[in-house]
Amino acid sequence: LRHPDEHADTIAGCISTSQDTGGGQAGHIRLRFRLHVEDPLDDMFARCLPDPHLGHGYPALDLNVLLSDLSIISSSASVLIAPVNKLREMGYDHITIVWIALLLLIWYPIHVLPTVLALV
């Protein structure tokens, strides 16, 4: 393959030359691509998509910052452990009522949610 800076190997150069130039291209591979889609409308929608992003734009991952963020999250989560355990124990004490409420919420969400929001 030739150097990418040569015009014949760019997309515009390949489109402008429809025939093989012949001499001096020993060892070169010439590829042709033919796109076939089931529905031509799919191709139209694919052309409406933006160009792919090269990279995500985020800064490089720093291990020190990651560990400090994790320690902050861990300390914040440890504050919530006691109230969550208390709610879990209350739920275990009244498990039948909890299951009935959840089943009603799943089966009749349109009727149950406005009622619950009106009570709160």
C-alpha positions as CSV (number, residue, x, y, z in Angstrom):
1,L,0.0,0.0,0.0
2,R,1.1,3.5,-0.7
3,H,1.6,6.3,1.8
4,P,-1.7,7.9,3.0
5,D,-0.6,11.3,1.8
6,E,-0.7,10.2,-1.8
7,H,-3.9,11.5,-3.5
8,A,-4.7,8.2,-5.3
9,D,-5.1,6.4,-2.0
10,T,-7.5,8.8,-0.4
11,I,-11.2,8.4,-0.7
12,A,-11.5,11.4,-3.1
13,G,-8.7,10.0,-5.2
14,C,-10.3,6.5,-5.4
15,I,-13.6,8.0,-6.5
16,S,-11.9,10.2,-9.2
17,T,-10.0,7.3,-10.7
18,S,-12.4,4.6,-11.9
19,Q,-9.8,2.4,-13.7
20,D,-6.7,0.7,-12.5
21,T,-3.6,2.9,-13.3
22,G,-1.5,-0.2,-14.0
23,G,2.3,0.1,-13.8
24,G,4.3,0.5,-10.6
25,Q,1.6,-1.0,-8.3
26,A,3.1,-4.4,-7.7
27,G,2.1,-5.8,-4.3
28,H,-0.8,-3.4,-4.0
29,I,-4.3,-4.6,-3.1
30,R,-7.3,-2.9,-4.8
31,L,-10.5,-3.3,-2.9
32,R,-14.0,-2.5,-4.0
33,F,-16.9,-2.1,-1.6
34,R,-20.5,-2.6,-2.6
35,L,-23.2,-1.8,-0.1
36,H,-26.5,-3.6,-0.4
37,V,-29.3,-3.0,2.1
38,E,-32.7,-4.8,2.2
39,D,-34.6,-1.5,2.3
40,P,-33.2,1.6,0.7
41,L,-34.9,3.7,3.4
42,D,-32.5,2.1,5.9
43,D,-29.5,3.5,3.9
44,M,-31.1,7.0,4.0
45,F,-31.5,6.9,7.8
46,A,-27.9,5.6,8.2
47,R,-26.7,8.7,6.2
48,C,-28.5,10.9,8.7
49,L,-26.3,9.7,11.6
50,P,-23.4,11.9,12.6
51,D,-19.8,10.9,12.0
52,P,-18.4,8.6,14.7
53,H,-16.6,10.3,17.6
54,L,-12.9,9.6,17.9
55,G,-12.4,9.5,21.6
56,H,-14.8,10.4,24.3
57,G,-13.4,13.7,25.3
58,Y,-12.9,12.8,29.0
59,P,-9.6,13.3,30.7
60,A,-7.3,10.4,31.2
61,L,-8.2,8.2,34.2
62,D,-6.2,9.1,37.3
63,L,-5.9,6.4,39.9
64,N,-5.5,8.9,42.8
65,V,-8.7,10.8,41.9
66,L,-10.5,7.5,41.4
67,L,-9.5,6.2,44.9
68,S,-10.4,9.5,46.5
69,D,-13.9,9.5,44.8
70,L,-14.4,5.9,46.0
71,S,-13.5,6.8,49.6
72,I,-16.0,9.7,49.5
73,I,-18.7,7.5,48.2
74,S,-17.9,4.8,50.7
75,S,-18.1,7.3,53.6
76,S,-21.4,8.6,52.3
77,A,-22.8,5.1,51.9
78,S,-21.8,4.1,55.4
79,V,-24.0,6.9,56.8
80,L,-27.0,5.2,55.1
81,I,-26.4,1.7,56.4
82,A,-28.2,2.1,59.8
83,P,-31.4,3.5,58.4
84,V,-31.5,0.9,55.6
85,N,-31.0,-1.9,58.1
86,K,-33.8,-0.5,60.2
87,L,-36.2,-0.4,57.2
88,R,-35.2,-3.9,56.2
89,E,-36.0,-5.2,59.7
90,M,-39.4,-3.5,59.6
91,G,-40.0,-5.0,56.2
92,Y,-39.2,-8.5,57.5
93,D,-41.7,-7.9,60.4
94,H,-44.5,-7.0,58.0
95,I,-43.5,-9.0,54.9
96,T,-47.0,-10.0,54.0
97,I,-48.2,-6.5,53.8
98,V,-45.1,-5.5,51.8
99,W,-45.7,-8.3,49.3
100,I,-49.4,-7.4,48.9
101,A,-48.6,-3.7,48.4
102,L,-45.9,-4.6,45.8
103,L,-48.2,-7.0,43.9
104,L,-51.0,-4.4,43.8
105,L,-48.5,-1.8,42.6
106,I,-47.4,-4.1,39.8
107,W,-50.9,-5.3,38.8
108,Y,-52.7,-1.9,39.0
109,P,-50.1,0.9,38.7
110,I,-52.6,3.4,37.2
111,H,-54.9,3.1,40.3
112,V,-52.3,2.6,43.0
113,L,-49.7,5.3,42.2
114,P,-52.2,8.3,42.4
115,T,-53.6,7.0,45.6
116,V,-50.1,6.6,47.2
117,L,-49.1,10.1,46.0
118,A,-52.3,11.6,47.4
119,L,-51.6,10.1,50.8
120,V,-48.0,11.4,50.8
